[in-house]
Amino acid sequence: MLLYIHIPFCRRKCHYCAFSSQVHVPEMEKLFLKSLKTELRIRADQFRGDEIGSFYLGGGTPTLISPSTLGEIIELAEANFSFAPDLEMTIEANPETIEDPEGLKALKALGINRLSLGVQSLDDQTLFKLGRGHTSAQALRAAQGVLQAGIDNLSVDLIWGLPGQTVQNWLEDLKAVVRLSPRHVSCYGLTLEPGTVMARQVEAGAAVLPDEVQQSRMYILGAEFLESEGFLQYEVSNFSRMGYACRHNTGYWEGEPFLGLGPSAVSSVHGMRWMNPPMVRDYARLSRNRFQGVDREEVKGQALINERIMLALRTSRGLKLSDYRGLTGHDFCSRFNPLIRMLRKNHLVRLANGYLRLTKNGMLVSNSIIERFIN
C-alpha cells in the first residue's frame, strides 16, 4: 500500500497553482498536527495488515515544517504502520525552504531517501511571472545541497509551455538540470486552472502562451533530449535513470491501494474511495468526530474500467490487453477496432507483445486519445 500525507502550507500561492494549500501560520500548523496524529492512529488501526512500500510527504510545501516536527510525523507513522524494508520515503520541497545544509542533513537522518524539488524554471523572469519564491541560483544551490546531504535520489520538477517560453529556453533548462545529476525529472505541461492568477492573465491577454507548434516541439524535443542523456520515459510527464522511477506514482498508475492523510488527501483502499475536506479547520472538525461521516464511494463497474484504461495509457508500458479482458470479458482491440486503426495510421499508438501503448506523439495528445477510449 502507498501512504501519502498532505501538508497543506505554503508561503504564498503560485500563480498557476490550484492545489489545496493555505498560508503557513503557527496556529494552523498546531491544529493540523493534532488532527493528523488522530487520523494517523485511526487509519493505522483500520489498515494495520497492509505493508507500506512508499511513504510520500507532499503539499503544499512540507519543508516549511521544521525537521523536528516532520520527525514526529514520520516516527508516529513508523510506529503505527508496517514499513517495507526497502521503503521509498519522498518529501517535496521548494528551493528557498532548504537552503540550510543542517536542515537537509536532518531530513536525511529522518529516513527520507528521495526529494522532489520544485524548480519549475531556471529563468528568473519566468519564475517571477509564476509567483515562485526562489531564483534560479537558489534552485541550483538547493539541488546541489540535496546531493551533498546524501539524499542522492533527487527528482526535479519543471514546467513547459509557459508564457514567453521558447523551445530553446526549454531545452536550456533541461540541459542545466541534467548537469545537476538528478535521478528523476518530471516535465509538466502548463495547465491553466480556472480561478488561478495565470488563467486570468492569459484570458486578459497579459500573458501569452507558446503556440501549439512550439508546445509540441517542446514536448517531443525535450523527451528526446532526456532519453539521449540516459533518462527513460516511463510516463507521460516523467523520466528517470534506470531503477529510479518513482515507486509512489508508479503505484498509483498500476492501481495499488493508497491511503491519504491530511486535508484534501484522497484514499482508495479495498475498492472504496474517500477524500478529506481541503481546509484545515474543516479537517480538524472531522478529526474531533473521529473521522466518522466521510463520504465514501465504491469504485466498480465502468468507472473502474475507465480508470484502469486512463492510468495505464499514461505509462510507457501501456494497457495490458489481457487485463482489460479480465475486467470486462471483452477484447479491447475488437471493441475499439476503428479507433485503434485510425490512431495506428497516424502513428499515435503502437500494438506489441500484448500491450497497447501511446507513441511520443500520442503522449503529446494523451488526454484526447484517452477520452475516446473511456467514452
N, C-alpha and C positions, 0 to 999 in steps of 0.2 A: 504494500500500500504506500501511497505517496502522502506526505504530510506537508501542508502549507500553512504558514502563519502570516497574516496580513498586518503589517504595522503601518497605520494609516496617516502618518505625519510627514509633512513637507515644510520647508521654509517658505515656499511660495508655490503657486500653481503655474506650471509651464503653459505656454500659450496654445499648445496643441493637445494638452492632456485632458482626457475625460475619465481617468481612473478615480476611484474613491480615495480622497485624501483630505486632510484638514491641517490648518496651521498648527505647528508644534508648540504647545504651551504646557507647563508643568502640571497644571490641574487636570488637563485632558489625558496626559500620559499616565498619571496616577490612577485615574478612573479606568482607563483602557487596561492597564496591567492587572488590576484587581479582577476585572471581568474576564480577561484572557485566562488567568490562572484557574478561575472557576470552570470555564469552558474546557480547558485542557484536561482537568481531572475528570469531568463528566464524560467527555468523549473517550478518554482512555479506558474508563470502566466499561463503556459500550463496545469498544473495539480492541480490547486488550490482546486478543489472539492474533491480530494482524501484524506481521512484521513490517517495519518501516524501512524501505530501501532508499528513499530520498527525502530529505528534510530541507524545505526551501523557505527562507525568510525574505518576503517581498513587501512591496509597498506601492505608494508612499516611498519614504526614504528610511529604511531600517537603521542605517548608520547615524541617524540623528539621535538614536537611543544610545546611552553610554554602554561601553563593553561590559561593565559590571551588571547592568540591568539586562542586557542581552544574555549574559551568563546565567542569570536567574531563570530566564525563559527556557534556555537550552537545557539546563540541569533538570528543571521540572519535567520537560518533555522526555528526557532520557530516563528519568526515574519512573515515569508512568507508562511509556511505550517500549516495545521491544525493537531496538535499533539493529539493523543488519550489520555484520562485522565490517563490510566494505561501504558503509553509509556514505552517500554523497550529500554534503551539507553546504548549501549555497546561501549567500547573502547578496542582496542588491545594494549598490552604493552609488552615490554621486561624488564626483571628484573632490568637491570642496569640503566634503564631510570626512575625508580620510587622509588629510594632509599630515597628521601626526603619526610618525613611524611607530611610536609605542602603542598607539591605538590599534594599528594594523597587526602588530605582534600579539596584542591581547586577543584579537579576533582569531588569529591562528591558534592560540592556546586554548580557545574555547572549542576547538574541533572543526572550525569552518575550513573546508578544503577547496571551496570554489567560490569565486567572487565575480559577480556580474556588474560591470562598470558602465554607467550611463553616460557615455561620451556624446553621442548623437551627431556631433560635427566637430571638425577641427579648424573651423573658420570663426574667428571672434565676432565678426559682424553677424553671421548667421546665428551663432549662439545667443547673441543679444536679441535678435528677432524672435527666437524661440522662447525667450524668457528664462533661459537657463541661468544658473547661479555660479557658473565657473567659466574660466577662459580655456583656450586650447592648451596653453602652457600648464595650467593646473591639471588638465586631463592627462597630459603626457607624464607629468611628475607622479600623478596618482597611480597610473598603470605601472610605472617603474617601481613605485613604493610597494605595491601589492606583491610583485615578484620578489623584491628584496626581503619582504617579511616572511617569505617561504610559502605563500599561497600561490603555487605555480599553476593552478588551474584557473587562469584568468580568462573571462569572457568579456568582450567589448560590444556594446550596443551602438549602432549607427542608424541614421535615417537618410533615405534618399528621396528625391522628388521634392526637395524643399524650395521655398520661394527664392528666386535668384540663383539657384544652384545650376551649374553646368555639368556636362558629362566629365569634363576634365577635372573640375572641383571634386567630384565624387571619387574618381579614380585616385586622385592625390590623397584624399582622406584614407582610402583603403591601403594605399602604399605605406602611409605613415603608421597606420595601425599595425600592419603586418610586421613592420620593423620593431614593434614593441614585443614581439614574440608571444602573443596570446595563444591559448589552446582552442579558442572558440570565438567566432564573430557572428553576431546577429545583425542582419541588414533589413530594416523595416521600411517599406514604402509609406510615405506620409499619408495618413488617413485624416481627412477633415471631419472632425466630430462635431455634430450640432451643438451650439452653445459655447464653443471654445473661442478664445480671443482670435486664434488664427483663422478659424472658419469665418468669423465676422470680417476680418481684414481682407480675406480673399473675395468674399462676397461684395465688399465695398470697393474693390479694386486697389486697395492699399498694399496688397501683396499679390505677386503674380507667380503662379506655379510654372515649372517647365512644361512644354507641350508633350503630347503623348509620345511622339517620336523620341524626344530626348529622354523621357522616363523609361521607355522601352530599352534604349541603349544603355542607360544606367544599370538597369537590372541585368541584362544579358552580359555586357562587358564586365560588370562588377563580379558576377558569378564566374565568368571565365578567368578573370584575374586571380580570384581567390583559389580556384582549383589549380591554376598554374603554380601557385605558391604552396600547394600541398593541403589545402582545406577542402574537405569533402562536403558537398551539399547534401544534407540528409533531410531537409525540409524546405518548404518554400522560402523561408527567411533565414535559415540557419546553416552555418558552415563550421566544421570542426576538424582538428587534426584527428588522425586515426585513433579511435578509442576514447575520444573526448566529447562525443555527442552528449548533450545534456540529458541525464537519466530522467530528470523530473519531467521535462517537456516530452521526451520520448514516451514516457509512461502515459501521459495524457493522450497522445495520439494513438497509442496502442490499446486504449480502453482500460487501463489499470484503474482500480478504485482509488479515489483520492479524498482526503479529509482536509477541509479548510477551516481554520480557526481565525477569529478576529473579525472586525467589521467588514462587511461586503464579501467575505470569503464564501466560496461555493464548495459544497461537498457532493460526491457521488459515490456511494458505497452500497454494495449488495443490491443494486438496481434501484435505489432510492436517491433522490437529489433534493437538496435544500440550499438556501442562501441566507446568510446573516444580514441584518439591517446595515446600511452603509455608514451611519453616523454613530460616533462613539456613545453619545447619551442614549440613543435607542438600543444600541448593543448592550450597554450597561443595564438598561431596564430589563432586557431579555435575560441577562445573566442573573439578576435578582430573582427571576422566575424559574431559575434552574434550566433555562433554555427549553422550557415547555411551550408548546403552541407554535413552533416554527412550521411554516407551510412546507409540506413535502410533496413531491410528485414521483410517481413510478415511471422510470424510463423504459418503455417497451414498445412493441409493435413498430409502426412506420417511423416513429420518432427515433427509436434505437437504430433502425436500419439506416436512416438518413444521416445520423450522427457518425456511424461507422464509416459510411462512404466518404463523408466530408473530411473526417480526420485522416483516413488512410490516403486519400488522394493529395493531401498536403505534403506527404512524405515522398522522398525519392524512391522508396521501396514500392509504394503504390498499394492498390487494393488487391488483396489475395482473393482470386475468384472463387476458390473453394470455400472461403469464409462466408462470402455472400450467399452461396448456395446453401450452406449450413444454416444461415439465418432465415432465408426466405423459401428454400426449396426450389428456387428458380435459377436458370443460367443467366448470368449478368450480360454476357455478350449477345445472347439471343434476345433478351428483353430490350436492350438498347442498341440493337444492331445498326439501324440507320445513323444514329448519332455517333457511334464509335467509328463507322466507316468515314463519315464526314470529318471527324477530328483526326483520324489517321491520315487522310488525304491531305490535310492542312498541317501535318507534322506537329500536332498538338498533344497526341497521346501515343504510347507505344505498348504493344502487347508482347509479352515474352515470359516464358517459364511460369505460366500460371498467374501472372500479375498484369494488371492494367496500371500504367503509371503515366504521369504527365511528363512531357519533354520540357526543356527550359522555356521555350516559347509558350508551352501550355501553362507552366507555373506562373508566367507573367500575367495570364488572364485566368488564373485558377478559380477565382470566385465565380466568374461567368460560367465556366465549364461545370463546376460542381453543382451550381444551381440547376443546370439542365438535368443532371442525374438524380437529384433529390426531389425535383418537382415532377 
